[in-house]
């Protein structure tokens, strides 16, 4: 069964709801490819110690929840984390792997 239908502007599209097009099958999605308006849980931050420490200082670390407010073609991702709003550049958002927060892996 193919989950992804096509690719447009760095984001994936499918026939289901916008939030469900991300996975619940044990794999993650880069934050810059995720769909705006959905809540996600950080699965992993791929980067050096400096990047991980910087993200943790802003409240973004594995297991934390965030809401993606805005993302687009080569533009910053705007996320809401613990009541605050952050703008993350494309280079940083490519290193943050997320899964839908409502996802329950059986």
C-alpha positions in Angstrom: 0.0 0.0 0.0 1.5 3.3 -1.1 1.0 6.1 1.4 2.5 9.0 -0.6 0.7 10.1 -3.7 2.9 12.9 -5.0 5.3 15.6 -4.0 4.7 19.4 -4.3 6.7 22.2 -2.9 8.6 20.0 -0.5 5.5 18.5 1.1 3.7 15.3 0.4 0.0 15.0 -0.5 -2.4 12.1 -0.3 -6.1 11.3 -0.4 -6.6 11.2 3.4 -6.8 14.0 5.9 -3.9 16.4 6.1 -2.6 15.2 9.4 -3.0 11.5 8.7 -0.8 11.7 5.6 2.1 11.6 7.9 2.9 8.1 9.1 1.9 5.8 11.9 4.0 3.0 10.7 7.2 3.5 12.7 9.0 6.0 10.4 9.4 9.7 10.7 9.1 12.7 8.5 11.3 15.8 8.3 9.7 18.9 9.8 10.1 20.9 6.6 8.1 18.2 4.8 5.3 18.0 7.4 1.9 19.5 6.9 1.1 22.8 8.5 -1.7 22.9 11.0 -0.9 19.5 12.6 0.6 18.5 15.9 3.7 16.4 15.9 6.0 14.7 18.4 9.8 15.1 17.9 11.2 11.7 17.1 14.9 12.7 16.7 17.1 15.6 16.0 19.9 14.7 13.7 22.8 17.0 14.3 25.8 17.7 16.5 25.8 18.4 20.2 25.6 22.2 19.6 22.4 21.9 17.5 20.8 19.5 19.9 21.6 21.8 22.9 20.3 24.8 21.1 17.0 23.1 20.2 16.6 21.7 23.7 17.0 25.3 25.1 14.0 26.3 22.9 11.9 23.3 24.1 12.5 21.1 21.0 13.9 17.7 22.0 12.9 14.1 21.4 9.4 13.4 22.9 8.3 17.1 22.9 5.2 18.1 21.1 4.9 21.0 18.6 2.4 22.4 16.2 3.6 23.3 12.8 2.0 26.6 11.9 3.6 27.4 8.6 6.1 25.7 6.2 6.7 26.1 2.5 9.2 26.1 -0.3 12.6 27.0 1.1 11.0 29.3 3.7 11.3 29.0 7.5 9.1 26.7 9.5 7.0 28.4 12.1 6.2 26.2 15.1 4.4 26.6 18.4 6.2 24.9 21.3 4.9 25.1 24.9 2.9 28.3 24.1 5.7 30.1 22.3 6.2 30.6 18.6 9.5 29.9 16.9 10.8 30.4 13.4 13.2 27.7 12.3 15.3 28.0 9.2 15.2 25.3 6.4 18.6 23.9 7.4 17.5 23.3 11.0 14.0 22.1 10.2 15.5 19.4 7.8 17.3 18.0 10.9 14.2 17.6 13.0 12.3 14.3 12.5 8.7 14.2 13.6 5.8 11.8 13.9 2.1 12.8 14.3 1.4 13.3 18.0 -1.8 11.3 17.9 0.0 8.4 16.3 -0.1 5.2 18.3 2.5 2.6 17.1 1.1 -0.9 17.8 
